[in-house]
């Protein structure tokens, strides 16, 4: 499974001529990196002098970040499964009218799955962005730059996953389904952009140079 690869092996596969892993898996990795950095800042703050008042909140933040990191790690494989499903549907026979109809239905079903998989990653990355705001505000100033990296990685993952939603919804004939998903991803992308800049400004302000 892709999520169990070493980083080097994953990058080798990403660079190869094979179609998977691809951008969807890379998006999930970006978001997972952001979540891991949220946990790192929390772990380097909990129990430290002058930060005791934030222990309970940061423990909860850490737990939430670990949960969403697991979701994003799983999304790496979900992207591969979704892509393979689309390719498998396009490869179905189409020699008869019945086969053509079955193939068309399979393609549409696979495209819907390939839309919902990255949308879940978008939502997970948005959660990481919100969690990064907590550690940027209350985390140990000695590692505050990592909170900035966390939010930037999560936003990159979100926008990258959003591209997969956009490209797959173009071919979906059920426009109600497509428009609902597009509305969700557009709203989250806009919210994420604002929050990312806000968190980044907090971090830059604390670095002070």
N, C-alpha and C positions, 0 to 999 in steps of 0.2 A: 504494500500500500504506500502511496506517495507520502503520506504524513509521517511514515516511519523512516524515511530516507535521511541520511546525513545532509547537512546544508550543501556540501560540495556536490553530492550526488544529485540532489534536487536541481541545483544550478546547471549541472551538466545536462540533465534531462531537459531543463527549460531551454537551454541553448541549442538543443539538437533539432533535427528535421522532423521529429515526431510532434504531432499536434497537441499532445498532452504530456506533462502538465503545461498549462498556458497562462494567459493573463488572469484567469479566474483564480487559479491556485496562487499566483503571485500576489494578487489582491488580498487573499486570505492570510498569506504569510505576513504582509505588511501590517494588517490589523492585529495579528497575533503578536507581532513584535511590539506594537504599541501597548497591548495588554500586559505583556511580560514586563515592560518598563514601568508601567503603573505599579505592578506588584513590587518591583525592585525598589522604587522610591518609597512605597509604603513600608516595606520590610526594613529599610534603612532609617525609618523615622520612628516606628513603633518602639516604645520603651526608652527612647533617647531623652536625655535631659532637655528641658524647655519645650518638649512636645507632648508631655504626658496627657494634656487635656484633649489631644486628638486621637489617643490610642484606640478608643472604641470605634470611632468613625473610620479610621484608617484600616483597622482590622476588617471591618465590613467592606470597605473599598477593595481591599486585597482579595477577599473571598469572591467578590463580584468579578474582579478582573480575572481571577483564575478560572471562573466558570465561563466567561466569555472567551477566554483564550482557548479553552477546550473546544468550544463551539467553532471558533475560527480554524483551529487545527483540523477538525473534522471536515470543515468546508473545503479543504484542499482536495480531499478525495471525492466529496460531493460534486465538485466541479468536473472532475474526470468522468464520473458516472454520468452526469448530465450530458456532457459532450459526446460520450460514446453512445448514449441513447439516441441523440439526434442523428449521428452518423449511421447508426444501425437502422434507424427508421428510413433514412434516405436510401439505404442499400436494399430495402425490401423489393421483391419482384413486382413488376407492373405490366405483366403481359396480358392480363385480362381486365375487364372493367371492375370486377370484384377485387382483384389484386390492387388496382389503382386506387380504389376507394379505401381499402384497408391501409395502404401505404400512406395516403394523404391524412387519414385519421391518426395514424401512428406518429407521423411527423408533427402534427399539431400538438398532440399530447406530450411529445418529447420536448418541443419548444417551450411549452408551458413549464415543464420541470426545469428546463435550462434557464428560465426566467426567474423562477422562485428560488433556485439555489443561490444565485448571486444576490438576490434581494435579501435573503437571510443574512448574507455576509455584510451587506450595506447596513442593516439594522444592528448587527453585532459591532461593527466598526463605530457606529454612532454611539453605542453604549460605551465603548472604550474612550471616545472623545469626552463624554460626560464624566467618566471616572478620572480622566487625566486632569480635569479641572479641580478635582478635590486634592490631588497630590501636588498640583501646581500651587494651590492656595495654602496648604497645610503641611506640605512635605518638608523634609530636611533640606535646608538651603544649600548644603554642600553637594547635593545631587539634583538640584532643581533643574539643571539643564536637561536631565533625562526625562523630566516631565514634559519639557518642550519637544523633545524627540518623540515621545510617546504620542502626543496629540498630532504631530505632523505625520507620523507613520500611519496612525489610524485614519486620518483624513485622506491620505494617499490611497489607502486600502479601500475606503468608502467610495471615492470617486472612480477608482479603477473597477471595482465591482459594479458600480452603476453603469459603466460602459457596456458590460455584458447584458444588463437588463435592457438597455436601449437597443442593442443590436438584435436581440432575440425577439423583442416585442414587435419589431418591424415586420416580421414574417408571420405573426399570429393573426389568424382570421377572426378570432373571437375578440372584437375590438373592445368590448366592455371589460373583459379580463385584462387586456393590454393597458387600457387607460387607467384602470384602478392601480395597477402596478407602477405605471409611469407617474401617476400622481403621488404615490408613496415615495418613490425614489427621488423625485424632484423636491419634495418637501424636506426630506432628510438631507439631501445634498445642500440645500440652502441653509438649513439650521446648522449643519456641520461646519460650513464655511464661516459662519458668524462666530460659532463657539471656538473654532480653532484659532481664529485671529485673537479672540478674547484671551484664551489660555496662553497663547504665544506672547501676548503683550504682558501678561502677569509674570511669566518667566523672564522675559527680557528686563522687566522692571526690577526683579529681584537680583538678577545678575549685575545690573547697574553699570554696564560698560558697552 
